[in-house]
Amino acid sequence: MRNYVRWPLVVLMAVLLVSLLRWAGSLDIHEVTEVYDGDTIRIDDGRNIRLIGVDAPEVDSPYSKEEPFGRESREHLEKLLAGRKVQIRVGATPLDRYGRTLAYVYADDVLINGRIIRDGWAQADVRFDYKNRDLFAAYEKEARAKRIGMWKHSP
């Protein structure tokens, strides 16, 4: 009689363990190793991540000339991500034309893509369709109205 109870429990535990391992693997948790600018980071597995829906001012690099507020935008993103693990959720289009992973980046429960726009250090990129496009556009409008971040001195 005992074996009749034991085997179903063993099978149930194995199924739960496999499910838990699949779930944990899908979380895609990483450490940020570098912040290139206000919309691009590097994570511990070597991938460069481009934040979906975010258009931050450029910093001086071999690929671009510095734009106004580029350094401040990068510094703000560094503050948001300093010493934190992030969850990467790859978008419908996984890579951009430069080979960067296009993703939503979460620190705890905060969607960093939206946060940097809402804090006024980036614009919403509305050239493409993505799931948070209208929300990000509303965040930019709010930041402009509040005159925060790079909108502080705008007319």
C-alpha positions as CSV (number, residue, x, y, z in Angstrom):
1,M,0.0,0.0,0.0
2,R,2.8,2.4,0.8
3,N,4.4,2.1,-2.7
4,Y,1.1,3.2,-4.2
5,V,1.3,6.5,-2.3
6,R,5.1,6.9,-2.6
7,W,5.4,6.7,-6.4
8,P,2.8,9.3,-7.3
9,L,4.4,11.6,-4.8
10,V,7.9,11.0,-6.4
11,V,6.5,11.7,-9.9
12,L,4.6,14.8,-8.7
13,M,7.8,16.1,-7.0
14,A,9.8,15.5,-10.2
15,V,7.3,17.3,-12.3
16,L,7.3,20.3,-9.9
17,L,11.1,20.4,-9.9
18,V,11.3,20.4,-13.7
19,S,8.7,23.1,-13.8
20,L,10.5,25.2,-11.2
21,L,13.8,24.9,-13.1
22,R,12.2,25.9,-16.4
23,W,10.6,28.9,-14.6
24,A,13.9,30.0,-13.0
25,G,15.7,29.7,-16.3
26,S,13.1,31.9,-18.0
27,L,13.8,34.7,-15.5
28,D,17.0,35.7,-17.3
29,I,18.5,37.5,-14.3
30,H,21.9,39.2,-14.8
31,E,24.2,41.8,-13.4
32,V,24.8,45.0,-15.3
33,T,28.5,45.3,-16.0
34,E,28.5,48.6,-18.0
35,V,26.2,51.5,-18.9
36,Y,27.1,52.8,-22.3
37,D,24.5,55.6,-22.4
38,G,20.9,56.2,-21.4
39,D,19.5,53.4,-23.5
40,T,22.2,50.8,-23.8
41,I,23.8,48.5,-21.2
42,R,26.1,45.5,-21.1
43,I,25.3,42.5,-18.9
44,D,27.4,39.8,-17.3
45,D,26.9,37.3,-20.1
46,G,28.5,39.8,-22.6
47,R,25.3,40.8,-24.3
48,N,24.7,44.5,-25.1
49,I,21.1,45.3,-24.3
50,R,19.3,48.2,-26.1
51,L,16.3,49.3,-24.0
52,I,13.1,48.9,-26.1
53,G,11.2,52.2,-26.7
54,V,13.9,54.4,-25.3
55,D,15.8,57.2,-27.2
56,A,18.4,58.8,-24.9
57,P,20.9,61.5,-25.9
58,E,24.1,60.1,-27.3
59,V,27.4,60.3,-25.4
60,D,30.8,60.9,-27.0
61,S,32.0,57.6,-28.5
62,P,33.7,56.2,-31.6
63,Y,30.2,55.8,-33.1
64,S,28.6,59.1,-32.2
65,K,29.1,62.7,-31.1
66,E,27.9,63.8,-27.7
67,E,24.5,65.3,-27.6
68,P,23.2,67.7,-24.9
69,F,22.4,65.8,-21.7
70,G,24.0,62.6,-22.9
71,R,26.3,62.3,-19.9
72,E,23.5,63.1,-17.5
73,S,21.3,60.5,-19.1
74,R,24.0,57.8,-18.8
75,E,24.7,58.8,-15.1
76,H,21.0,58.6,-14.3
77,L,20.7,55.1,-15.8
78,E,23.9,54.1,-13.8
79,K,22.2,55.3,-10.6
80,L,19.1,53.3,-11.4
81,L,21.1,50.1,-12.0
82,A,24.1,50.5,-9.7
83,G,24.8,47.3,-7.8
84,R,21.6,45.6,-9.0
85,K,20.6,42.5,-10.7
86,V,18.2,43.0,-13.6
87,Q,15.7,40.8,-15.4
88,I,16.0,40.9,-19.2
89,R,12.8,40.3,-21.2
90,V,13.7,40.1,-24.9
91,G,11.3,41.8,-27.3
92,A,9.4,40.4,-30.3
93,T,12.4,41.5,-32.5
94,P,15.3,40.0,-30.6
95,L,18.2,42.0,-32.2
96,D,18.7,45.4,-33.7
97,R,20.8,46.1,-36.8
98,Y,23.9,46.4,-34.6
99,G,23.5,43.0,-33.0
100,R,22.3,44.4,-29.6
101,T,19.6,42.5,-27.8
102,L,16.3,44.5,-27.8
103,A,14.7,44.1,-24.4
104,Y,12.7,45.4,-21.5
105,V,14.9,45.7,-18.4
106,Y,13.5,45.3,-14.9
107,A,15.2,46.1,-11.6
108,D,13.0,44.6,-8.9
109,D,9.5,45.4,-10.2
110,V,10.6,48.7,-11.9
111,L,10.5,48.7,-15.7
112,I,13.8,50.7,-16.3
113,N,12.8,51.5,-19.9
114,G,9.8,53.5,-18.7
115,R,11.6,54.9,-15.6
116,I,14.3,56.7,-17.5
117,I,11.7,58.4,-19.7
118,R,9.5,59.2,-16.8
119,D,12.4,60.8,-15.0
120,G,13.1,63.0,-18.0
121,W,16.4,61.6,-19.1
122,A,15.2,60.0,-22.4
123,Q,12.5,60.3,-25.0
124,A,10.0,57.7,-26.0
125,D,11.0,56.1,-29.3
126,V,7.7,56.2,-31.2
127,R,9.0,55.3,-34.6
128,F,8.2,51.6,-34.0
129,D,5.3,49.6,-32.6
130,Y,5.9,47.9,-29.3
131,K,3.7,46.9,-26.3
132,N,4.5,49.9,-24.1
133,R,4.6,52.6,-26.8
134,D,1.6,54.7,-25.6
135,L,2.7,54.4,-22.0
136,F,6.2,55.6,-22.7
137,A,4.8,58.5,-24.8
138,A,2.7,59.5,-21.8
139,Y,5.7,59.3,-19.5
140,E,7.6,61.6,-21.8
141,K,4.7,64.1,-22.0
142,E,4.5,64.0,-18.2
143,A,8.2,64.7,-17.8
144,R,8.1,67.6,-20.2
145,A,5.1,69.1,-18.4
146,K,6.9,68.8,-15.1
147,R,10.1,70.2,-16.6
148,I,12.3,67.5,-15.1
149,G,15.5,65.9,-16.3
150,M,16.6,67.2,-19.7
151,W,13.3,69.1,-20.0
152,K,14.2,71.4,-17.1
153,H,15.2,74.3,-19.3
154,S,13.1,73.6,-22.4
155,P,10.7,76.2,-23.6
